[in-house]
Amino acid sequence: MFNSKVLGLIFLIFLFAFCINEGVIIHKNDMSVHMQQYVIARTKQIIESETDLNIAAKQLSHEMNDKYGKNWNCFAGIDSSFAGISVESKEDSFIWFSIKEKIFLVLKQVVEIKITNTLKKCPKK
């Protein structure tokens, strides 16, 4: 009746709706559902006890290295910290999400990062 791609899409829609209710928004993703769930759950746990986002990002990076192999990086910021970012990734190597106002970019080092400035300069007064 439904092929696996349609069922996968339906599942991701339900997962996305569930995540929004929990304060999580997935901006871009190329991870399996299992990896997504792990990264988001661990991030939530880490930021409950750690308010310094640099320390939280470093801890998550170490945990990803332990669980999924070497070369994981995590970047964390507030609000529009990653405005204009473009990421091309290999399967199971990238997720960009936010939890309330905190933004997280978790990726394996094999990912190519292209940063473009999409913010317009303010006119001089």
C-alpha positions, 0 to 999 in steps of 0.5 A: 500500500505505502512504500518505505519512502512514504512511510519514512516521510510520515514517521518524520512528520510525526517525529517533527511534530513531537519535537516541536512540542518538546521545544525542539525544531530540526532545521536540517538533518541527514541522520537516521532517526535513531541518531537524531533521537540520541543527539537530541535527548543527550543535548537536552540532558546536558543543557539541563545541568550545563549552562555554558554552551561551549562546555555542553558542545564539547561534552556532546562531541566527546559522547558522539565520538564514543558512540559513533566513531571519531571526528564528531564536532558540535557547535552551539549558539544562541538565536541566529548564530548559524544564519547563512550556513550551508552544509553538504553532508554524507548520510548519518553525519549531520544535524542542525536543530534548536532547543528553545533559543539554543542552536546546535550543529552536530556534524562529522568532520567529513562534512564540507561547510560553506558559510555565506553572509546572508545578513545585510549591513545596516545603513550608516546614520 
